[in-house]
Amino acid sequence: MDSNDLIELVKRIYSTHEADIDCDTCDEQLDCLAELVAIGYDAALLLPAVQRHLDCCGSCRETFRALLCIVKAQQAGELT
């Protein structure tokens, strides 16, 4: 791999695609996604753009994990 290939790879990694979403759009969908994931659905199949965002955004990923824990606790009857 030469330097031009490396530069192109870095550009692709950091570029924004049309299907990508921002944190606000992701946040709007996290509650529903957490409920569906908690019962066994695959986030990547349901909302691939949200999953891609979660893969790249630590803040949104932490929020999603927290919501998922809450939903699972509610389902287990630990929270009322």
mmCIF file of the N, C-alpha and C atoms, coordinates in Angstrom:
data_MODEL
# 
_entry.id   MODEL 
# 
loop_
_atom_site.group_PDB 
_atom_site.id 
_atom_site.type_symbol 
_atom_site.label_atom_id 
_atom_site.label_alt_id 
_atom_site.label_comp_id 
_atom_site.label_asym_id 
_atom_site.label_entity_id 
_atom_site.label_seq_id 
_atom_site.pdbx_PDB_ins_code 
_atom_site.Cartn_x 
_atom_site.Cartn_y 
_atom_site.Cartn_z 
_atom_site.occupancy 
_atom_site.B_iso_or_equiv 
_atom_site.pdbx_formal_charge 
_atom_site.auth_seq_id 
_atom_site.auth_comp_id 
_atom_site.auth_asym_id 
_atom_site.auth_atom_id 
_atom_site.pdbx_PDB_model_num 
ATOM 1   N N  . MET A 1 1  ? 0.862   -1.173  0.000  1.00 0.00 ? 1  MET A N  1 
ATOM 2   C CA . MET A 1 1  ? 0.000   0.000   0.000  1.00 0.00 ? 1  MET A CA 1 
ATOM 3   C C  . MET A 1 1  ? 0.905   1.232   0.000  1.00 0.00 ? 1  MET A C  1 
ATOM 4   N N  . ASP A 1 2  ? 0.692   2.096   -0.973 1.00 0.00 ? 2  ASP A N  1 
ATOM 5   C CA . ASP A 1 2  ? 1.496   3.314   -1.022 1.00 0.00 ? 2  ASP A CA 1 
ATOM 6   C C  . ASP A 1 2  ? 0.764   4.451   -0.303 1.00 0.00 ? 2  ASP A C  1 
ATOM 7   N N  . SER A 1 3  ? 1.389   5.609   -0.222 1.00 0.00 ? 3  SER A N  1 
ATOM 8   C CA . SER A 1 3  ? 0.818   6.723   0.538  1.00 0.00 ? 3  SER A CA 1 
ATOM 9   C C  . SER A 1 3  ? -0.495  7.216   -0.054 1.00 0.00 ? 3  SER A C  1 
ATOM 10  N N  . ASN A 1 4  ? -0.656  7.151   -1.374 1.00 0.00 ? 4  ASN A N  1 
ATOM 11  C CA . ASN A 1 4  ? -1.913  7.575   -1.996 1.00 0.00 ? 4  ASN A CA 1 
ATOM 12  C C  . ASN A 1 4  ? -3.053  6.646   -1.598 1.00 0.00 ? 4  ASN A C  1 
ATOM 13  N N  . ASP A 1 5  ? -2.766  5.343   -1.545 1.00 0.00 ? 5  ASP A N  1 
ATOM 14  C CA . ASP A 1 5  ? -3.781  4.380   -1.113 1.00 0.00 ? 5  ASP A CA 1 
ATOM 15  C C  . ASP A 1 5  ? -4.178  4.627   0.336  1.00 0.00 ? 5  ASP A C  1 
ATOM 16  N N  . LEU A 1 6  ? -3.192  4.911   1.163  1.00 0.00 ? 6  LEU A N  1 
ATOM 17  C CA . LEU A 1 6  ? -3.455  5.184   2.570  1.00 0.00 ? 6  LEU A CA 1 
ATOM 18  C C  . LEU A 1 6  ? -4.291  6.447   2.742  1.00 0.00 ? 6  LEU A C  1 
ATOM 19  N N  . ILE A 1 7  ? -3.977  7.474   2.006  1.00 0.00 ? 7  ILE A N  1 
ATOM 20  C CA . ILE A 1 7  ? -4.757  8.724   2.063  1.00 0.00 ? 7  ILE A CA 1 
ATOM 21  C C  . ILE A 1 7  ? -6.191  8.467   1.623  1.00 0.00 ? 7  ILE A C  1 
ATOM 22  N N  . GLU A 1 8  ? -6.376  7.720   0.576  1.00 0.00 ? 8  GLU A N  1 
ATOM 23  C CA . GLU A 1 8  ? -7.722  7.401   0.087  1.00 0.00 ? 8  GLU A CA 1 
ATOM 24  C C  . GLU A 1 8  ? -8.497  6.598   1.127  1.00 0.00 ? 8  GLU A C  1 
ATOM 25  N N  . LEU A 1 9  ? -7.850  5.661   1.774  1.00 0.00 ? 9  LEU A N  1 
ATOM 26  C CA . LEU A 1 9  ? -8.492  4.865   2.812  1.00 0.00 ? 9  LEU A CA 1 
ATOM 27  C C  . LEU A 1 9  ? -8.943  5.747   3.973  1.00 0.00 ? 9  LEU A C  1 
ATOM 28  N N  . VAL A 1 10 ? -8.095  6.640   4.417  1.00 0.00 ? 10 VAL A N  1 
ATOM 29  C CA . VAL A 1 10 ? -8.440  7.540   5.512  1.00 0.00 ? 10 VAL A CA 1 
ATOM 30  C C  . VAL A 1 10 ? -9.602  8.441   5.112  1.00 0.00 ? 10 VAL A C  1 
ATOM 31  N N  . LYS A 1 11 ? -9.613  8.933   3.895  1.00 0.00 ? 11 LYS A N  1 
ATOM 32  C CA . LYS A 1 11 ? -10.724 9.772   3.419  1.00 0.00 ? 11 LYS A CA 1 
ATOM 33  C C  . LYS A 1 11 ? -12.032 9.001   3.452  1.00 0.00 ? 11 LYS A C  1 
ATOM 34  N N  . ARG A 1 12 ? -11.995 7.744   3.034  1.00 0.00 ? 12 ARG A N  1 
ATOM 35  C CA . ARG A 1 12 ? -13.214 6.929   3.041  1.00 0.00 ? 12 ARG A CA 1 
ATOM 36  C C  . ARG A 1 12 ? -13.714 6.684   4.454  1.00 0.00 ? 12 ARG A C  1 
ATOM 37  N N  . ILE A 1 13 ? -12.789 6.440   5.360  1.00 0.00 ? 13 ILE A N  1 
ATOM 38  C CA . ILE A 1 13 ? -13.177 6.186   6.739  1.00 0.00 ? 13 ILE A CA 1 
ATOM 39  C C  . ILE A 1 13 ? -13.865 7.398   7.344  1.00 0.00 ? 13 ILE A C  1 
ATOM 40  N N  . TYR A 1 14 ? -13.338 8.583   7.080  1.00 0.00 ? 14 TYR A N  1 
ATOM 41  C CA . TYR A 1 14 ? -13.875 9.792   7.697  1.00 0.00 ? 14 TYR A CA 1 
ATOM 42  C C  . TYR A 1 14 ? -14.931 10.517  6.878  1.00 0.00 ? 14 TYR A C  1 
ATOM 43  N N  . SER A 1 15 ? -15.231 10.031  5.718  1.00 0.00 ? 15 SER A N  1 
ATOM 44  C CA . SER A 1 15 ? -16.248 10.719  4.916  1.00 0.00 ? 15 SER A CA 1 
ATOM 45  C C  . SER A 1 15 ? -17.643 10.374  5.410  1.00 0.00 ? 15 SER A C  1 
ATOM 46  N N  . THR A 1 16 ? -18.562 11.289  5.183  1.00 0.00 ? 16 THR A N  1 
ATOM 47  C CA . THR A 1 16 ? -19.949 11.080  5.555  1.00 0.00 ? 16 THR A CA 1 
ATOM 48  C C  . THR A 1 16 ? -20.709 10.637  4.319  1.00 0.00 ? 16 THR A C  1 
ATOM 49  N N  . HIS A 1 17 ? -21.469 9.579   4.485  1.00 0.00 ? 17 HIS A N  1 
ATOM 50  C CA . HIS A 1 17 ? -22.281 9.070   3.380  1.00 0.00 ? 17 HIS A CA 1 
ATOM 51  C C  . HIS A 1 17 ? -23.685 9.654   3.499  1.00 0.00 ? 17 HIS A C  1 
ATOM 52  N N  . GLU A 1 18 ? -24.398 9.677   2.419  1.00 0.00 ? 18 GLU A N  1 
ATOM 53  C CA . GLU A 1 18 ? -25.750 10.224  2.416  1.00 0.00 ? 18 GLU A CA 1 
ATOM 54  C C  . GLU A 1 18 ? -26.656 9.499   3.395  1.00 0.00 ? 18 GLU A C  1 
ATOM 55  N N  . ALA A 1 19 ? -26.454 8.202   3.557  1.00 0.00 ? 19 ALA A N  1 
ATOM 56  C CA . ALA A 1 19 ? -27.318 7.419   4.430  1.00 0.00 ? 19 ALA A CA 1 
ATOM 57  C C  . ALA A 1 19 ? -26.958 7.587   5.904  1.00 0.00 ? 19 ALA A C  1 
ATOM 58  N N  . ASP A 1 20 ? -25.818 8.201   6.205  1.00 0.00 ? 20 ASP A N  1 
ATOM 59  C CA . ASP A 1 20 ? -25.406 8.372   7.588  1.00 0.00 ? 20 ASP A CA 1 
ATOM 60  C C  . ASP A 1 20 ? -26.295 9.402   8.269  1.00 0.00 ? 20 ASP A C  1 
ATOM 61  N N  . ILE A 1 21 ? -26.401 9.267   9.583  1.00 0.00 ? 21 ILE A N  1 
ATOM 62  C CA . ILE A 1 21 ? -27.259 10.163  10.342 1.00 0.00 ? 21 ILE A CA 1 
ATOM 63  C C  . ILE A 1 21 ? -26.451 10.862  11.423 1.00 0.00 ? 21 ILE A C  1 
ATOM 64  N N  . ASP A 1 22 ? -27.002 11.954  11.939 1.00 0.00 ? 22 ASP A N  1 
ATOM 65  C CA . ASP A 1 22 ? -26.329 12.691  13.001 1.00 0.00 ? 22 ASP A CA 1 
ATOM 66  C C  . ASP A 1 22 ? -26.833 12.209  14.359 1.00 0.00 ? 22 ASP A C  1 
ATOM 67  N N  . CYS A 1 23 ? -26.259 12.740  15.416 1.00 0.00 ? 23 CYS A N  1 
ATOM 68  C CA . CYS A 1 23 ? -26.606 12.317  16.775 1.00 0.00 ? 23 CYS A CA 1 
ATOM 69  C C  . CYS A 1 23 ? -28.074 12.579  17.106 1.00 0.00 ? 23 CYS A C  1 
ATOM 70  N N  . ASP A 1 24 ? -28.605 13.716  16.686 1.00 0.00 ? 24 ASP A N  1 
ATOM 71  C CA . ASP A 1 24 ? -30.004 14.039  16.989 1.00 0.00 ? 24 ASP A CA 1 
ATOM 72  C C  . ASP A 1 24 ? -30.953 13.041  16.336 1.00 0.00 ? 24 ASP A C  1 
ATOM 73  N N  . THR A 1 25 ? -30.698 12.706  15.089 1.00 0.00 ? 25 THR A N  1 
ATOM 74  C CA . THR A 1 25 ? -31.546 11.745  14.382 1.00 0.00 ? 25 THR A CA 1 
ATOM 75  C C  . THR A 1 25 ? -31.417 10.370  15.012 1.00 0.00 ? 25 THR A C  1 
ATOM 76  N N  . CYS A 1 26 ? -30.213 10.000  15.375 1.00 0.00 ? 26 CYS A N  1 
ATOM 77  C CA . CYS A 1 26 ? -29.987 8.717   16.035 1.00 0.00 ? 26 CYS A CA 1 
ATOM 78  C C  . CYS A 1 26 ? -30.754 8.669   17.352 1.00 0.00 ? 26 CYS A C  1 
ATOM 79  N N  . ASP A 1 27 ? -30.624 9.730   18.140 1.00 0.00 ? 27 ASP A N  1 
ATOM 80  C CA . ASP A 1 27 ? -31.262 9.789   19.454 1.00 0.00 ? 27 ASP A CA 1 
ATOM 81  C C  . ASP A 1 27 ? -32.773 9.611   19.366 1.00 0.00 ? 27 ASP A C  1 
ATOM 82  N N  . GLU A 1 28 ? -33.377 10.138  18.321 1.00 0.00 ? 28 GLU A N  1 
ATOM 83  C CA . GLU A 1 28 ? -34.822 10.027  18.144 1.00 0.00 ? 28 GLU A CA 1 
ATOM 84  C C  . GLU A 1 28 ? -35.283 8.578   17.988 1.00 0.00 ? 28 GLU A C  1 
ATOM 85  N N  . GLN A 1 29 ? -34.383 7.700   17.586 1.00 0.00 ? 29 GLN A N  1 
ATOM 86  C CA . GLN A 1 29 ? -34.755 6.323   17.293 1.00 0.00 ? 29 GLN A CA 1 
ATOM 87  C C  . GLN A 1 29 ? -34.279 5.320   18.350 1.00 0.00 ? 29 GLN A C  1 
ATOM 88  N N  . LEU A 1 30 ? -33.515 5.776   19.339 1.00 0.00 ? 30 LEU A N  1 
ATOM 89  C CA . LEU A 1 30 ? -32.900 4.862   20.291 1.00 0.00 ? 30 LEU A CA 1 
ATOM 90  C C  . LEU A 1 30 ? -33.897 4.147   21.192 1.00 0.00 ? 30 LEU A C  1 
ATOM 91  N N  . ASP A 1 31 ? -34.941 4.829   21.650 1.00 0.00 ? 31 ASP A N  1 
ATOM 92  C CA . ASP A 1 31 ? -35.911 4.179   22.535 1.00 0.00 ? 31 ASP A CA 1 
ATOM 93  C C  . ASP A 1 31 ? -36.546 2.968   21.865 1.00 0.00 ? 31 ASP A C  1 
ATOM 94  N N  . CYS A 1 32 ? -37.050 3.180   20.679 1.00 0.00 ? 32 CYS A N  1 
ATOM 95  C CA . CYS A 1 32 ? -37.690 2.099   19.930 1.00 0.00 ? 32 CYS A CA 1 
ATOM 96  C C  . CYS A 1 32 ? -36.697 0.985   19.620 1.00 0.00 ? 32 CYS A C  1 
ATOM 97  N N  . LEU A 1 33 ? -35.497 1.359   19.206 1.00 0.00 ? 33 LEU A N  1 
ATOM 98  C CA . LEU A 1 33 ? -34.491 0.365   18.871 1.00 0.00 ? 33 LEU A CA 1 
ATOM 99  C C  . LEU A 1 33 ? -34.116 -0.459  20.095 1.00 0.00 ? 33 LEU A C  1 
ATOM 100 N N  . ALA A 1 34 ? -33.966 0.171   21.242 1.00 0.00 ? 34 ALA A N  1 
ATOM 101 C CA . ALA A 1 34 ? -33.614 -0.558  22.467 1.00 0.00 ? 34 ALA A CA 1 
ATOM 102 C C  . ALA A 1 34 ? -34.695 -1.583  22.808 1.00 0.00 ? 34 ALA A C  1 
ATOM 103 N N  . GLU A 1 35 ? -35.953 -1.195  22.663 1.00 0.00 ? 35 GLU A N  1 
ATOM 104 C CA . GLU A 1 35 ? -37.044 -2.129  22.944 1.00 0.00 ? 35 GLU A CA 1 
ATOM 105 C C  . GLU A 1 35 ? -37.012 -3.336  22.004 1.00 0.00 ? 35 GLU A C  1 
ATOM 106 N N  . LEU A 1 36 ? -36.742 -3.093  20.734 1.00 0.00 ? 36 LEU A N  1 
ATOM 107 C CA . LEU A 1 36 ? -36.710 -4.188  19.769 1.00 0.00 ? 36 LEU A CA 1 
ATOM 108 C C  . LEU A 1 36 ? -35.482 -5.081  19.954 1.00 0.00 ? 36 LEU A C  1 
ATOM 109 N N  . VAL A 1 37 ? -34.346 -4.481  20.225 1.00 0.00 ? 37 VAL A N  1 
ATOM 110 C CA . VAL A 1 37 ? -33.122 -5.261  20.447 1.00 0.00 ? 37 VAL A CA 1 
ATOM 111 C C  . VAL A 1 37 ? -33.264 -6.106  21.716 1.00 0.00 ? 37 VAL A C  1 
ATOM 112 N N  . ALA A 1 38 ? -33.924 -5.558  22.721 1.00 0.00 ? 38 ALA A N  1 
ATOM 113 C CA . ALA A 1 38 ? -34.108 -6.281  23.981 1.00 0.00 ? 38 ALA A CA 1 
ATOM 114 C C  . ALA A 1 38 ? -34.914 -7.565  23.804 1.00 0.00 ? 38 ALA A C  1 
ATOM 115 N N  . ILE A 1 39 ? -35.766 -7.604  22.793 1.00 0.00 ? 39 ILE A N  1 
ATOM 116 C CA . ILE A 1 39 ? -36.550 -8.826  22.563 1.00 0.00 ? 39 ILE A CA 1 
ATOM 117 C C  . ILE A 1 39 ? -35.958 -9.693  21.452 1.00 0.00 ? 39 ILE A C  1 
ATOM 118 N N  . GLY A 1 40 ? -34.761 -9.318  21.007 1.00 0.00 ? 40 GLY A N  1 
ATOM 119 C CA . GLY A 1 40 ? -34.039 -10.206 20.111 1.00 0.00 ? 40 GLY A CA 1 
ATOM 120 C C  . GLY A 1 40 ? -33.849 -9.778  18.676 1.00 0.00 ? 40 GLY A C  1 
ATOM 121 N N  . TYR A 1 41 ? -34.330 -8.622  18.301 1.00 0.00 ? 41 TYR A N  1 
ATOM 122 C CA . TYR A 1 41 ? -34.138 -8.157  16.930 1.00 0.00 ? 41 TYR A CA 1 
ATOM 123 C C  . TYR A 1 41 ? -32.711 -7.644  16.724 1.00 0.00 ? 41 TYR A C  1 
ATOM 124 N N  . ASP A 1 42 ? -32.244 -7.715  15.502 1.00 0.00 ? 42 ASP A N  1 
ATOM 125 C CA . ASP A 1 42 ? -30.902 -7.268  15.137 1.00 0.00 ? 42 ASP A CA 1 
ATOM 126 C C  . ASP A 1 42 ? -30.953 -5.802  14.701 1.00 0.00 ? 42 ASP A C  1 
ATOM 127 N N  . ALA A 1 43 ? -30.247 -4.945  15.445 1.00 0.00 ? 43 ALA A N  1 
ATOM 128 C CA . ALA A 1 43 ? -30.263 -3.513  15.148 1.00 0.00 ? 43 ALA A CA 1 
ATOM 129 C C  . ALA A 1 43 ? -29.765 -3.217  13.743 1.00 0.00 ? 43 ALA A C  1 
ATOM 130 N N  . ALA A 1 44 ? -28.766 -3.952  13.298 1.00 0.00 ? 44 ALA A N  1 
ATOM 131 C CA . ALA A 1 44 ? -28.193 -3.705  11.969 1.00 0.00 ? 44 ALA A CA 1 
ATOM 132 C C  . ALA A 1 44 ? -29.195 -3.998  10.860 1.00 0.00 ? 44 ALA A C  1 
ATOM 133 N N  . LEU A 1 45 ? -30.086 -4.934  11.094 1.00 0.00 ? 45 LEU A N  1 
ATOM 134 C CA . LEU A 1 45 ? -31.108 -5.235  10.086 1.00 0.00 ? 45 LEU A CA 1 
ATOM 135 C C  . LEU A 1 45 ? -32.285 -4.273  10.165 1.00 0.00 ? 45 LEU A C  1 
ATOM 136 N N  . LEU A 1 46 ? -32.646 -3.881  11.381 1.00 0.00 ? 46 LEU A N  1 
ATOM 137 C CA . LEU A 1 46 ? -33.787 -2.977  11.560 1.00 0.00 ? 46 LEU A CA 1 
ATOM 138 C C  . LEU A 1 46 ? -33.489 -1.563  11.097 1.00 0.00 ? 46 LEU A C  1 
ATOM 139 N N  . LEU A 1 47 ? -32.411 -1.018  11.612 1.00 0.00 ? 47 LEU A N  1 
ATOM 140 C CA . LEU A 1 47 ? -32.046 0.371   11.327 1.00 0.00 ? 47 LEU A CA 1 
ATOM 141 C C  . LEU A 1 47 ? -30.548 0.447   11.053 1.00 0.00 ? 47 LEU A C  1 
ATOM 142 N N  . PRO A 1 48 ? -30.136 0.072   9.847  1.00 0.00 ? 48 PRO A N  1 
ATOM 143 C CA . PRO A 1 48 ? -28.701 0.028   9.555  1.00 0.00 ? 48 PRO A CA 1 
ATOM 144 C C  . PRO A 1 48 ? -27.999 1.370   9.708  1.00 0.00 ? 48 PRO A C  1 
ATOM 145 N N  . ALA A 1 49 ? -28.660 2.463   9.389  1.00 0.00 ? 49 ALA A N  1 
ATOM 146 C CA . ALA A 1 49 ? -28.013 3.779   9.530  1.00 0.00 ? 49 ALA A CA 1 
ATOM 147 C C  . ALA A 1 49 ? -27.763 4.100   11.001 1.00 0.00 ? 49 ALA A C  1 
ATOM 148 N N  . VAL A 1 50 ? -28.705 3.727   11.857 1.00 0.00 ? 50 VAL A N  1 
ATOM 149 C CA . VAL A 1 50 ? -28.523 3.948   13.296 1.00 0.00 ? 50 VAL A CA 1 
ATOM 150 C C  . VAL A 1 50 ? -27.386 3.071   13.798 1.00 0.00 ? 50 VAL A C  1 
ATOM 151 N N  . GLN A 1 51 ? -27.353 1.824   13.367 1.00 0.00 ? 51 GLN A N  1 
ATOM 152 C CA . GLN A 1 51 ? -26.277 0.931   13.802 1.00 0.00 ? 51 GLN A CA 1 
ATOM 153 C C  . GLN A 1 51 ? -24.910 1.449   13.362 1.00 0.00 ? 51 GLN A C  1 
ATOM 154 N N  . ARG A 1 52 ? -24.821 1.950   12.133 1.00 0.00 ? 52 ARG A N  1 
ATOM 155 C CA . ARG A 1 52 ? -23.550 2.517   11.672 1.00 0.00 ? 52 ARG A CA 1 
ATOM 156 C C  . ARG A 1 52 ? -23.146 3.710   12.537 1.00 0.00 ? 52 ARG A C  1 
ATOM 157 N N  . HIS A 1 53 ? -24.133 4.524   12.900 1.00 0.00 ? 53 HIS A N  1 
ATOM 158 C CA . HIS A 1 53 ? -23.838 5.680   13.754 1.00 0.00 ? 53 HIS A CA 1 
ATOM 159 C C  . HIS A 1 53 ? -23.353 5.201   15.124 1.00 0.00 ? 53 HIS A C  1 
ATOM 160 N N  . LEU A 1 54 ? -24.022 4.217   15.691 1.00 0.00 ? 54 LEU A N  1 
ATOM 161 C CA . LEU A 1 54 ? -23.619 3.693   16.997 1.00 0.00 ? 54 LEU A CA 1 
ATOM 162 C C  . LEU A 1 54 ? -22.219 3.098   16.951 1.00 0.00 ? 54 LEU A C  1 
ATOM 163 N N  . ASP A 1 55 ? -21.873 2.492   15.823 1.00 0.00 ? 55 ASP A N  1 
ATOM 164 C CA . ASP A 1 55 ? -20.537 1.919   15.669 1.00 0.00 ? 55 ASP A CA 1 
ATOM 165 C C  . ASP A 1 55 ? -19.447 2.986   15.720 1.00 0.00 ? 55 ASP A C  1 
ATOM 166 N N  . CYS A 1 56 ? -19.800 4.201   15.322 1.00 0.00 ? 56 CYS A N  1 
ATOM 167 C CA . CYS A 1 56 ? -18.817 5.278   15.232 1.00 0.00 ? 56 CYS A CA 1 
ATOM 168 C C  . CYS A 1 56 ? -18.901 6.309   16.356 1.00 0.00 ? 56 CYS A C  1 
ATOM 169 N N  . CYS A 1 57 ? -20.015 6.389   17.033 1.00 0.00 ? 57 CYS A N  1 
ATOM 170 C CA . CYS A 1 57 ? -20.235 7.458   18.010 1.00 0.00 ? 57 CYS A CA 1 
ATOM 171 C C  . CYS A 1 57 ? -20.327 6.877   19.424 1.00 0.00 ? 57 CYS A C  1 
ATOM 172 N N  . GLY A 1 58 ? -19.299 7.088   20.195 1.00 0.00 ? 58 GLY A N  1 
ATOM 173 C CA . GLY A 1 58 ? -19.257 6.561   21.549 1.00 0.00 ? 58 GLY A CA 1 
ATOM 174 C C  . GLY A 1 58 ? -20.356 7.103   22.446 1.00 0.00 ? 58 GLY A C  1 
ATOM 175 N N  . SER A 1 59 ? -20.675 8.370   22.312 1.00 0.00 ? 59 SER A N  1 
ATOM 176 C CA . SER A 1 59 ? -21.698 8.983   23.150 1.00 0.00 ? 59 SER A CA 1 
ATOM 177 C C  . SER A 1 59 ? -23.070 8.351   22.903 1.00 0.00 ? 59 SER A C  1 
ATOM 178 N N  . CYS A 1 60 ? -23.448 8.238   21.651 1.00 0.00 ? 60 CYS A N  1 
ATOM 179 C CA . CYS A 1 60 ? -24.739 7.625   21.316 1.00 0.00 ? 60 CYS A CA 1 
ATOM 180 C C  . CYS A 1 60 ? -24.742 6.137   21.685 1.00 0.00 ? 60 CYS A C  1 
ATOM 181 N N  . ARG A 1 61 ? -23.616 5.478   21.508 1.00 0.00 ? 61 ARG A N  1 
ATOM 182 C CA . ARG A 1 61 ? -23.507 4.061   21.857 1.00 0.00 ? 61 ARG A CA 1 
ATOM 183 C C  . ARG A 1 61 ? -23.723 3.875   23.364 1.00 0.00 ? 61 ARG A C  1 
ATOM 184 N N  . GLU A 1 62 ? -23.143 4.748   24.181 1.00 0.00 ? 62 GLU A N  1 
ATOM 185 C CA . GLU A 1 62 ? -23.338 4.663   25.633 1.00 0.00 ? 62 GLU A CA 1 
ATOM 186 C C  . GLU A 1 62 ? -24.795 4.899   25.998 1.00 0.00 ? 62 GLU A C  1 
ATOM 187 N N  . THR A 1 63 ? -25.420 5.874   25.356 1.00 0.00 ? 63 THR A N  1 
ATOM 188 C CA . THR A 1 63 ? -26.838 6.143   25.604 1.00 0.00 ? 63 THR A CA 1 
ATOM 189 C C  . THR A 1 63 ? -27.676 4.932   25.240 1.00 0.00 ? 63 THR A C  1 
ATOM 190 N N  . PHE A 1 64 ? -27.384 4.328   24.091 1.00 0.00 ? 64 PHE A N  1 
ATOM 191 C CA . PHE A 1 64 ? -28.133 3.151   23.663 1.00 0.00 ? 64 PHE A CA 1 
ATOM 192 C C  . PHE A 1 64 ? -27.950 2.006   24.649 1.00 0.00 ? 64 PHE A C  1 
ATOM 193 N N  . ARG A 1 65 ? -26.739 1.763   25.083 1.00 0.00 ? 65 ARG A N  1 
ATOM 194 C CA . ARG A 1 65 ? -26.484 0.672   26.040 1.00 0.00 ? 65 ARG A CA 1 
ATOM 195 C C  . ARG A 1 65 ? -27.238 0.906   27.347 1.00 0.00 ? 65 ARG A C  1 
ATOM 196 N N  . ALA A 1 66 ? -27.269 2.151   27.799 1.00 0.00 ? 66 ALA A N  1 
ATOM 197 C CA . ALA A 1 66 ? -28.005 2.474   29.028 1.00 0.00 ? 66 ALA A CA 1 
ATOM 198 C C  . ALA A 1 66 ? -29.499 2.219   28.840 1.00 0.00 ? 66 ALA A C  1 
ATOM 199 N N  . LEU A 1 67 ? -30.042 2.671   27.720 1.00 0.00 ? 67 LEU A N  1 
ATOM 200 C CA . LEU A 1 67 ? -31.460 2.431   27.436 1.00 0.00 ? 67 LEU A CA 1 
ATOM 201 C C  . LEU A 1 67 ? -31.752 0.946   27.356 1.00 0.00 ? 67 LEU A C  1 
ATOM 202 N N  . LEU A 1 68 ? -30.872 0.199   26.717 1.00 0.00 ? 68 LEU A N  1 
ATOM 203 C CA . LEU A 1 68 ? -31.059 -1.236  26.581 1.00 0.00 ? 68 LEU A CA 1 
ATOM 204 C C  . LEU A 1 68 ? -31.067 -1.911  27.954 1.00 0.00 ? 68 LEU A C  1 
ATOM 205 N N  . CYS A 1 69 ? -30.194 -1.496  28.845 1.00 0.00 ? 69 CYS A N  1 
ATOM 206 C CA . CYS A 1 69 ? -30.173 -2.045  30.211 1.00 0.00 ? 69 CYS A CA 1 
ATOM 207 C C  . CYS A 1 69 ? -31.476 -1.737  30.940 1.00 0.00 ? 69 CYS A C  1 
ATOM 208 N N  . ILE A 1 70 ? -31.983 -0.522  30.771 1.00 0.00 ? 70 ILE A N  1 
ATOM 209 C CA . ILE A 1 70 ? -33.241 -0.133  31.411 1.00 0.00 ? 70 ILE A CA 1 
ATOM 210 C C  . ILE A 1 70 ? -34.391 -0.978  30.881 1.00 0.00 ? 70 ILE A C  1 
ATOM 211 N N  . VAL A 1 71 ? -34.464 -1.129  29.572 1.00 0.00 ? 71 VAL A N  1 
ATOM 212 C CA . VAL A 1 71 ? -35.544 -1.910  28.961 1.00 0.00 ? 71 VAL A CA 1 
ATOM 213 C C  . VAL A 1 71 ? -35.473 -3.360  29.425 1.00 0.00 ? 71 VAL A C  1 
ATOM 214 N N  . LYS A 1 72 ? -34.285 -3.939  29.455 1.00 0.00 ? 72 LYS A N  1 
ATOM 215 C CA . LYS A 1 72 ? -34.142 -5.322  29.903 1.00 0.00 ? 72 LYS A CA 1 
ATOM 216 C C  . LYS A 1 72 ? -34.520 -5.472  31.362 1.00 0.00 ? 72 LYS A C  1 
ATOM 217 N N  . ALA A 1 73 ? -34.169 -4.484  32.188 1.00 0.00 ? 73 ALA A N  1 
ATOM 218 C CA . ALA A 1 73 ? -34.548 -4.527  33.599 1.00 0.00 ? 73 ALA A CA 1 
ATOM 219 C C  . ALA A 1 73 ? -36.063 -4.428  33.749 1.00 0.00 ? 73 ALA A C  1 
ATOM 220 N N  . GLN A 1 74 ? -36.709 -3.592  32.940 1.00 0.00 ? 74 GLN A N  1 
ATOM 221 C CA . GLN A 1 74 ? -38.155 -3.475  32.968 1.00 0.00 ? 74 GLN A CA 1 
ATOM 222 C C  . GLN A 1 74 ? -38.798 -4.799  32.563 1.00 0.00 ? 74 GLN A C  1 
ATOM 223 N N  . GLN A 1 75 ? -38.264 -5.429  31.536 1.00 0.00 ? 75 GLN A N  1 
ATOM 224 C CA . GLN A 1 75 ? -38.819 -6.705  31.077 1.00 0.00 ? 75 GLN A CA 1 
ATOM 225 C C  . GLN A 1 75 ? -38.662 -7.795  32.138 1.00 0.00 ? 75 GLN A C  1 
ATOM 226 N N  . ALA A 1 76 ? -37.575 -7.732  32.896 1.00 0.00 ? 76 ALA A N  1 
ATOM 227 C CA . ALA A 1 76 ? -37.318 -8.731  33.929 1.00 0.00 ? 76 ALA A CA 1 
ATOM 228 C C  . ALA A 1 76 ? -38.106 -8.425  35.210 1.00 0.00 ? 76 ALA A C  1 
ATOM 229 N N  . GLY A 1 77 ? -38.809 -7.286  35.222 1.00 0.00 ? 77 GLY A N  1 
ATOM 230 C CA . GLY A 1 77 ? -39.601 -6.921  36.376 1.00 0.00 ? 77 GLY A CA 1 
ATOM 231 C C  . GLY A 1 77 ? -38.796 -6.254  37.476 1.00 0.00 ? 77 GLY A C  1 
ATOM 232 N N  . GLU A 1 78 ? -37.566 -5.888  37.165 1.00 0.00 ? 78 GLU A N  1 
ATOM 233 C CA . GLU A 1 78 ? -36.729 -5.253  38.170 1.00 0.00 ? 78 GLU A CA 1 
ATOM 234 C C  . GLU A 1 78 ? -37.085 -3.798  38.363 1.00 0.00 ? 78 GLU A C  1 
ATOM 235 N N  . LEU A 1 79 ? -37.689 -3.178  37.368 1.00 0.00 ? 79 LEU A N  1 
ATOM 236 C CA . LEU A 1 79 ? -38.112 -1.778  37.458 1.00 0.00 ? 79 LEU A CA 1 
ATOM 237 C C  . LEU A 1 79 ? -39.610 -1.714  37.223 1.00 0.00 ? 79 LEU A C  1 
ATOM 238 N N  . THR A 1 80 ? -40.258 -0.810  37.890 1.00 0.00 ? 80 THR A N  1 
ATOM 239 C CA . THR A 1 80 ? -41.686 -0.653  37.671 1.00 0.00 ? 80 THR A CA 1 
ATOM 240 C C  . THR A 1 80 ? -42.011 0.721   37.190 1.00 0.00 ? 80 THR A C  1 
# 
